[in-house]
Amino acid sequence: MDLDAAEKSDEMYKNRYEAIIITSKHARRLNLERVREKSEGEEETTPKEKQVKVVTQALKDVLEGKVAFERMDKT
C-alpha cells in the first residue's frame, strides 16, 4: 500500500470524509461476502493469517477506482 493514500484520496474525492465513508461501506460489503461464503460451507482458500484484512482490501479497491458510487448533492 502506498504511503500517499491520503493524497490520492484528496485527488479523487471531495474530501477525506467522503473517501472514508465509501471505504467503510465497501469494507462492510466485502465482509458480508466473506461471512456468506463461510456460512455456505466453503472452505477458506487461504489460511486466516495470510488473508488480507477487509479494510485494507477496501481501501486498496477505492484508491484504484474499482468502487463505483453516486454522489448525492443536496439542492
C-alpha positions in Angstrom: 0.0 0.0 0.0 1.3 3.4 -0.9 2.0 5.8 1.9 0.4 8.7 0.0 -3.1 7.2 0.2 -4.4 10.5 1.7 -3.0 12.4 -1.3 -4.7 10.0 -3.7 -8.0 10.3 -1.9 -7.8 14.1 -2.0 -7.5 14.0 -5.7 -10.3 11.5 -6.2 -13.0 12.7 -3.7 -14.4 16.0 -2.4 -12.8 15.4 1.0 -11.3 12.7 3.1 -14.6 12.1 5.0 -16.3 11.1 1.7 -13.4 8.7 1.0 -13.7 7.2 4.5 -17.5 6.7 4.2 -17.1 5.0 0.8 -14.3 2.8 2.0 -16.2 1.7 5.1 -19.3 0.8 3.1 -17.2 -1.2 0.7 -15.5 -2.9 3.6 -18.9 -3.9 5.0 -19.9 -5.4 1.7 -16.6 -7.4 1.4 -17.0 -8.7 5.0 -20.6 -9.7 4.3 -19.4 -11.7 1.2 -16.8 -13.4 3.3 -19.4 -14.3 6.0 -21.8 -15.7 3.4 -19.0 -17.8 1.8 -18.1 -19.2 5.2 -21.7 -19.9 6.2 -22.3 -21.8 2.9 -19.7 -24.3 4.0 -17.0 -23.3 1.6 -13.5 -23.8 2.9 -11.2 -20.8 3.1 -8.7 -20.9 0.3 -6.0 -19.1 2.3 -5.1 -19.6 5.9 -6.5 -16.9 8.3 -3.0 -15.5 8.9 -2.4 -14.9 5.2 -5.8 -13.4 4.4 -5.9 -9.7 3.6 -7.9 -7.7 6.1 -11.2 -6.4 4.8 -10.5 -2.7 5.5 -7.1 -3.0 3.7 -8.7 -4.6 0.7 -11.5 -2.0 0.7 -9.1 0.9 0.8 -7.0 -0.6 -2.0 -10.1 -1.0 -4.2 -11.3 2.6 -3.5 -7.9 4.1 -4.3 -7.6 2.0 -7.5 -11.1 3.3 -8.6 -12.7 -0.1 -8.5 -15.6 1.0 -6.4 -18.5 2.8 -8.1 -20.5 5.3 -6.1 -23.1 8.0 -6.8 -22.7 11.4 -5.1 -25.9 12.7 -3.7 -25.6 16.5 -3.7 -28.0 18.4 -1.6 -30.0 21.0 -3.5 
